[in-house]
Amino acid sequence: MTGPGTYWRTLRHLRLQQVLGRIRFRIARPRPDMRPSPPQRTPSGPWAAPARREASLVGDATFTFLGERHALDAIGWDDPEVAKLWRYNQHYFDDLNAFDAGHRAVAHAGLVTRWIAENPPASGTGWEPYPVSLRIVNWIKWAMGGGALSANAAHSLAVQARWLCRRLEFHLLGNHLFANAKALVYAGLFFEGPEANEWLGLGCSILAREVCEQVLPDGGHFERSPMYHALAVEDVLDLVNLMDAAGEATLPLRAEIAQRLPAMLRWLQALSHPDGSLALFNDTAQGIAPANGELMRYAAALRFAPTPGTDALVMHLPDSGYLRVEIPPMVALLDLAPIGPDYLPGHAHADTLSFELSIGSQRIIVNGGTSCYGLGARRRYERSTAAHSTVTVDEEDSSEVWSGFRVGRRARPGVPQVTQEGARCEVECTHDGYRHLPGQPLHHRRWSFDPGALTVTDSVGNPRLPALAHFHLAPGLMPSPTGPGAWVISDRSGELCSVEVLCGASRLEPSTHSQRFGAVESTHCIAIALQDGSATTRWTW
């Protein structure tokens, strides 16, 4: 139920800039500027092949996005029966720079021509600021790589850039505004002359502010989503790439982002499992950003590498709030983070003090993932605390997630305590997300790591409140009971680990997991009811 209190707890964190920006965005009625495009700049530096995604153009004008396939001739460019996010992807033109894109060059040129003819300026989903921003970048990357950008397409690019200048998403900020500004920098460096310089100047001025805020000192993206962090890594690499190719390597913005890239690359590695998949904290799904290997290849081509690591078994990323513990063959990724910027929690889940665990290349404990955006029951569940490997109290969420992208009350984690002795370490942290319940209980979790074992101890301040610890297992794992509160966890290759509940009443429940948008897999969850406010679970391998 949402009431006045929920709205107040949500809206009070907004910045005045967002409120005024929303008013301006709604009442403004700019007109497309159809003047001829500025002349194109002649590149004077090398162009590196950008990071590639999997192909999304899978047939004759047939696309696969988010696990759904549709033919353009059947649905057009703006079918209201098709989910908004799918339509957004349709207008991005990511496939221009995807794997084996050269084999589809003729189809790509035809689609660009068709898009211009069938999407008149300022009309439909394709002219919303975010898809405009991504499309400008993708068309320019395609042209820089040798794509056949016609004079008509170059003119359309200029019209789109002019339109974007009047529709910047100051009401949203965050990754949307970053994408807007990146597109203006791209347009400003692809064209030349006074108008192009205005686009470049505006984009650089926005990015100079946003980079300092959005990239935290430890390298993490401030929205605390590994997926959006990977997209931010791609963004800054793209910016460096075009600045160098355009002969503008001395731009102050290049130096600003270049100094942050090594830490951003290290953060990406730290929040990834040994199998290369991203940790599923907040809105994260595989297959949206380029894979880690592609981003690292791209970075190397531009002469960037991750900040060198250390041999320490604990990597603490204190500014973003995540922690990685690695005692081979085990890797654990711990969420000790705030849900994100208070004024921008749209991609947050109620996942405070959740964690994920891998043994070797096999993920064992996971969070539920993200299969969709929107307003439906699936979206509500995937953002809930119960969908994550952490503790629910009185069937409540630790943060008040509601609607598709809203958060009211927010869990605040305390300062984590990390102790290490040889090959052993212990991590403790507390959050106050249940402070509105009777007794203002805190959830305290302790992870005790030993070679070959992990003990997780949970406690909740008010033992009279029902509390449940969830440990979601990765799809494909088979838990076999070996006694009361004890299981062996196996996959097709054999036994992987054992789990024993030392304190608490445990049961095995069905669960679901989503690695990708549009894909929901069945799995299992070990649920443990806290006894007298406590539960202890020991995992061995």
N, C-alpha and C positions, 0 to 999 in steps of 0.2 A: 504494500500500500504506500502510495506517495501522497503526502499532504503538504501543508504550508511549511512545516519544519524541514521536510526533505528539500523543498525548493530553496529555503533559506540557507541550509547547510551547503547546498551546491553553489548558489549564485553569489554568496558573500565572498567567495575567493576570486571572482573574476576581476580582471583589471579594467579600469575605466576605458582604456584603449579598445578592449574587446567589445564593451557595451556600445561605445560611440561608433566603432567600426561596423558593428552589426546594423545599427540604424542607418549609417551611410550606405552600406552595401544593399540594404533593402530599398531605399528610396532613390538611389542613383539610377539613372536610365541613360548610360552613355550610348553613343552611336558609333558603329564601326567606322574606322578611318580607312578609306579605300585608295588613298594616294599611292602612286607607284612606290615600289620598295627602294631602299637605298642601294647603292652598289655593293657588291660582295667584296669582302677583303681577300687579298691573296695571301694564303698561309706562307709563313717564313720559317717555320720550325717543324719538327717531326710530329706525326700523329700516331699514337699507340692504339692498338685495337682495344676497344672498351671491354668491360666484363660482359660475358654473354649469359643469357638465360636459355632455358629450353624453348624450343619452337612452339609458338601458339597458333600459327597459321598452318593448319593440318590438311588442307584441301583447297579446292577452288573457292576462295572467299569463305572458308569455313574456319572458325576459331574455337579453340579450347582454352577456357579460363576457369579457374576456381573449381575444377572438376566437372564443368558443364561444356557441352559442345553445341554450337548453333551455327547455321549457315546464314550469311549476310543476306542472301536473296530471300530467306524466309522471315527474318525478323527486322531487317533494316538496321539503322544506326541508333534507334532510340525507342525500342519496343517497351512500353510500360509494364508488360508482363514479365520482362526479364529483370533480374535484380539490378539495382543501381550500381553496385560495385562491379558486376560483370560488364555493364555498359561502360563504366569508366575505363576498364581494361581494354575494351574494344577501341576506344579513342586514344589510347596511349601510343600505339604503334611500337611496342617493345620488340615485335618480331623483326623489325628492320635490322636489328643488331643482335639477333639471337644466333644460336649455333647453326651453322650451315646456311646462313642467310643468303650467301651468294647464289645458292641454288634456286632461290625464290626471287631473284632480282626483278624479273619481268613482272611477276605477280605483285611485288611491292610497289613498283612504279604505277601499276594500274590501280592499286588500292589508294595510293596518295591522290591520284587524279580523281578517283571516284569519291573520296572523302570530300574534296574541295567542291565538287559538283553537287553533292547531296547534303552538305551541311553548311547552309548559308550563314554568313557571319552573325554572331550574337544569338543563334537559334539552337536550342536543345542542349543535351547533356555534354556534347563535345565542346561546347563553348564555356562550360564552367571553368573557373580558374585553375583548378588542379589538373584536370586532363589537358587543358591548354598548355600548362607548364611542362608536363612530361612529354607531350607531343612535340613542342618546339625543340626540346633537347634531343629527342630521338630522331627527328628529321635532320637536324644539323649533324648529329653523330653519323648518321647514314650518309649524308652528303660528304662529310670529311673523309669517310672511308671509301669513297668512290661511287656512292649511289647516284642514280640519274635524277637529280633534282631539277625539275623543269623551271622555266621562267615563271610559269603560273604558280608553281609550288613556292618559289622564292617570294613571290608577291603575297601569297597566303601567309607565309611565315611573318612577314612584316605586319600584315593586318592583325595577326594573332598577337604579336608582341605589343602593338599599340593598344589592343583590346585589354591585354593583361595589365598594362600600366594603370588602367582605370578600374580594375577588378581585383586588386591585391587583397589577400585574405588576412587583413589586420584583425578581423573579428575572430579568427581561429588561432593565428600565430603558429608557433611550433613548426612541425615538418611541412605544413602547407605553405606557410610564408617563406620558408627556406626554399622550397621547390619553385615558388613564384620568382624569387630573386635569382635563383640559379638560371632559370629560363631567360631572364632579362640579360644576365651576363653573357649567356650563350648567344642570344640575338645580337648583343652589342659587339661581340667579338667575331661573329660571322659576317656581319655587314660593316660598313665603314661610313664615315661622314658625321655631321652634327647630330642627326637623329640617333644613329647607332651609339654615339658617345653618350647621349642622354640615357639610353637604356642601360649601357654599361655602368655609368655613374650611379644610377638609381639602384641597380642590382648590387653593386659593390658596397654601397652605403648600408643597405639592409643587411647584407651578409656579414659585414664587419661587426655589426652589433649582435647578430644572431649566433655567429660562430662562438663568440665569447660566452654566450649564455647557454647555448644548446650542447656544446661539447664541454663536458666537465673536466676538471684537472686530471682525473685518472683515465681520461680518454673516452668514457662512456657517454652515450647520448642521454640527454636529461629526461626523456620520457620513459627511460628504464625498460625499454622493450628491445631484446636482442635483434628482432627482425628490423625494427626501425633504425637501430644502430647500424646494421649491415647496409641498409639503404643510405644512411648518412655517409658511410665509408665510400660507397659508390659515388655519391654526390661530390664529395671533396676530390676524389680521384678524377672525376670528369672535369671539374673546374680546373685543376692543375693541367690536365691534358690539353684542353683548348687554349688556356693561357699560353702554354709553351708553343703550341702549334701556331698561334696567332702572333707570336713575337712579343707577347706582353708578360714575359716571365718576371719582370720587375714590378708588377703591380703589388702594392702593399698587401692586398688580399691574399695573393699567392703565398707570401711569406707567413701570413697569419694562419692559414690552414695547413701549410706544409709542416709547421712545427708541431701541429697536433696529430698528424697522421700516424706516426709510429705508435703513440699511445692508443689511438683508435684501433689500429690493427692488433695490438696486444690484447685490448679489451675483447675484441671479436674472438680471438683464440681462447681467452679465458672463459668466456660464456658459451663455449661449444663443447660438446661431448667428443670422446675419442673417435666416434664414427663420423664426425664432421657436422652433425646436426646441431642446431641452435637449442639452447635451453629454452623451455617454454614458459617463460615468465611474462606476465601481462600479454598483450596482443602479439603473439608470435606464431608464425607458421612457416614451414619450409616451402621453398619454391616461389616466394614473392621477391625477395632479394636474390641477386646472383649467389651461387654457392660459394662457400669460403675459398675453395681452391681457385675459382675464377677471380675473386677479389684479390687474393694474394698474387696471382699471376699478373694481374693488371697493375698492382702496386709495384711489383718488381720491375715491370716494363718502364715505369715512371721513376725508378730508382728509389723506392721507399721500402722499408722493411719494418716489422714490428719492433718495438722497444725490446732489447734483449731481456730474456727471463733470468730467473735465478734458480738455484737448486732447492730453494725452500719449499717445503711441502704445502705451505699455505700462501695463497696469493689473495690479499685483501685489497679490494677496490673501494676505498672508504668514501669517496665522493659520490659514487652512484649507489653504493650500499650492497654490493655483491661480494661473495667470497668463494674461492675455489680451493678445495683440498685435494691433493693428489698423492696417494700412497699406492704406487703400482701394485696390482693392476686396477686399483679403484680410483675413480674420480667422482667427487661430490661437488655440486654447485648449489650454493645456499643463498636464499633471498632474505637479506637483512635490510632491505631498502625501503624508503618511503615509496608510495605508489607512483610518484612522479611530481612534476611541478603542480603546486596547489591550483594555479589558474588554468591548468591544462591536463586534467587526468583522464581524458577521453579514451586512452588505450590501456587504462589500468584494470587489473583484476584484483579481487580480494584475496591475494595470495601471500600475504606477509608471513614470514618464517616458514615458507614452503621450501622444498629442496628437490633436487633430482640426483640420481646415482647411477653410475655406469661401472661395470666390471669388465675390463678389457674393452672390446668394441661393442659390447651389448649393454644397452640401456636397461636398467632394472626398475628403479623408482622414477616416476615421471609426474608431470602435471597434465591436466586434461587437454590443453592446447586450444586452438582457435580454428573453427571450421566455417565461421560465417560472421558477418556484421549484421546490423539491422536491429529489429525490435522484438524478435520472436523468443519463444521459450528456450530454444537451443542457445541463443546468445546469452540469455539471462543465466542459464546453468553454467556455461563455460567461463563466465566472469565470477561465479560464486566461489566462496571458500571451499565448499564441499567438492568442487572439481579439482582441488589442488592437494598436494601432499603436506597438509598442515592440519590445524585443529579448528573445528567449529564448536561454538558454545551456545547452548540453548537454541540450536538450529539457526543461528544468526550468521551473517557474513561479517568478517573482521573489518571490512570497509563497506560503506553503504552504496554498493554499485546498483544502478538502476537505469532504466531506459537503455539505449544502445551504447551511449558514450558518456554517461553521467556518473558522478560520485558525490554523495553527500558527506556523511561522517567519514573521516579517514583514520586508519590505523597509523600510529606513530611508533616506529621501532626505537628502542633505546640504543645506547652505545654498546656494541658487541664486545664481549670479553673473549680474547683469544689467548690460550696458553699452549705452549709447545715444549715438549721434552723429548729429544731424540726423534724417533719415528712415531711418536704419539702426539696427538693434539686434542684440545677441547675447545669448543666454540659455544658460547652462551649468549642469548639475546632475549629480550622481552618486548612485547608490544601492547598498546593500550586500546586496541580496536574494540574491545568489549566493555569499555568503561561506562557505557550507558546502561549496562545491565545491573541488577541488584548486587550491591557489594563492590561495584566498580572493579571487576576482576581483571587481572593482567594475565596474558598467556606467556609463559616462560618456557623456552625450549633449550635443551642442551644436547649437542652432538659430541660424543666421545669416540674419537678415531684411534684405533690400534691397527697394526699390521694384520690384515685378514679379518677385521671386525669393525662394526659401527654400532654403538648403543645410542638410541634416541630417547631422551627423557622429557616428557611434557608435564607441565603443571599449570593449573588454573586457580586463581586466587580464591574463588568462592566454590568450595567443593559441593555445595548444594545444587549448583546448576549443572544440568547434563552437558557433558562435553565429549566429543568424538574426534579421535585422531585418525586421519585417512592416509594410507600409503597406497597410491595408485601404481599398479604394475604395468610395464610396457606391454603392448600387444604382442601376442605370440608366446608369452611366458605361461607356464603351467604350474600352479601351486598344488602340491600334493601334501595332504595332512600327514604328520608323523606323530601326532599326539595333541592333547588339548593346547590350543594356542601356539601350535608349531607347524611349520610347513617347510618342504623343500621346494625351491623354485628352479624349474628346468625349462630349457627350450628343446628343440629337436636334436640338438647336438649332445644333450646330457644335462647333468646338474650344474647349476651356476652358483647357488648360494642357499643358505638356510635362514629362516627367521623364527624367532621365539619371542613370544609376548611374556615378559617377566612380571608385569603389573598391568592389570586392566582386563576387561572382558572382551574378547576378540571374536570376530566373525569374518567370513569371506563373503563379499558382495560383488554382484556384477557392476561393471563400470564401462565407460567409453573413453576413447582417446582420439584426438585429431592432430595428426602431424601436418596436414595440409588443409587449405580451404576446400570445402565440398566433400571431404572424406572423413567419415566417422567409423572407427573400428571398435569392436567389442573387446573388453579386457576384464581384469579383476581388480578389486580393491580390498586390502586388509583394513578393516575398520575396528578401532579399539575404543571402547567406552572407558573413560577415565574413572578410576575407583578412588574415592576420597580426594578427588582433584588431581590425580596423578596417573601416568601411564609410562611404562618403560618397554622398549622393543629392542631386541638385539639381532643384528644381521651379521652372519659370518660367511666367509667364502674361502 
